[in-house]
Amino acid sequence: MSAVIPSSRLVPRMPPDAGIAGRLSGRLLDLAEQVRRLDPPGRCDPEQFWRNKTELAGQIAALAWDAGERLR
């Protein structure tokens, strides 16, 4: 049995205004929006979904690595 997530939890909060926390938060919110808008696989080019998904996963991984390096 899965829990229902309240819709208010799906609305992103505003990132901090300045500093690395603000930039990181803003970039993560942008990537989350791209994930939400990712088109499902289509009949004409079903591989496009997987290419887009892989690209977004790479951007998230690069952001995580960069944040880890900067915040050490």
C-alpha positions as CSV (number, residue, x, y, z in Angstrom):
1,M,0.0,0.0,0.0
2,S,1.6,3.3,-1.0
3,A,1.1,6.6,0.7
4,V,-0.5,9.5,-1.2
5,I,1.8,12.5,-1.5
6,P,-0.1,15.8,-0.9
7,S,-0.1,18.1,-3.9
8,S,1.5,20.9,-1.8
9,R,4.7,18.8,-1.5
10,L,5.0,18.8,-5.3
11,V,5.1,22.6,-5.6
12,P,8.8,23.7,-5.4
13,R,9.9,26.2,-2.8
14,M,11.8,29.3,-3.9
15,P,15.6,28.8,-3.7
16,P,17.7,31.0,-1.5
17,D,18.6,34.3,-3.2
18,A,22.4,34.2,-3.2
19,G,25.5,32.1,-2.8
20,I,26.2,28.5,-3.8
21,A,23.1,27.3,-2.0
22,G,20.9,29.5,-4.2
23,R,22.6,28.5,-7.4
24,L,22.5,24.9,-6.5
25,S,18.9,25.0,-5.4
26,G,17.8,27.0,-8.5
27,R,19.6,24.5,-10.8
28,L,18.0,21.5,-9.1
29,L,14.6,23.1,-9.4
30,D,15.2,23.7,-13.1
31,L,16.2,20.1,-13.6
32,A,13.2,18.9,-11.7
33,E,10.9,20.9,-14.0
34,Q,12.6,19.3,-17.0
35,V,12.0,15.9,-15.5
36,R,8.3,16.7,-14.9
37,R,7.9,17.9,-18.5
38,L,9.7,14.9,-20.1
39,D,7.6,13.6,-22.9
40,P,6.7,9.9,-22.7
41,P,8.1,7.5,-25.3
42,G,6.4,8.1,-28.7
43,R,5.7,5.8,-31.6
44,C,7.7,7.9,-34.1
45,D,10.9,8.0,-32.1
46,P,10.7,5.9,-28.9
47,E,14.4,6.2,-28.3
48,Q,14.1,10.0,-27.8
49,F,12.7,9.5,-24.3
50,W,15.6,7.4,-23.3
51,R,18.1,9.9,-24.8
52,N,16.5,12.8,-23.0
53,K,16.3,10.8,-19.7
54,T,20.0,9.9,-20.0
55,E,20.9,13.5,-20.7
56,L,19.0,14.7,-17.6
57,A,20.5,12.0,-15.4
58,G,23.9,13.1,-16.6
59,Q,23.2,16.7,-15.8
60,I,22.0,15.8,-12.3
61,A,25.1,13.6,-11.7
62,A,27.4,16.3,-12.9
63,L,25.7,18.8,-10.6
64,A,26.0,16.5,-7.7
65,W,29.7,15.9,-8.4
66,D,30.4,19.6,-8.8
67,A,28.5,20.4,-5.6
68,G,30.5,17.8,-3.7
69,E,33.8,19.2,-5.0
70,R,32.8,22.8,-4.1
71,L,31.4,22.0,-0.7
72,R,34.2,19.9,0.7
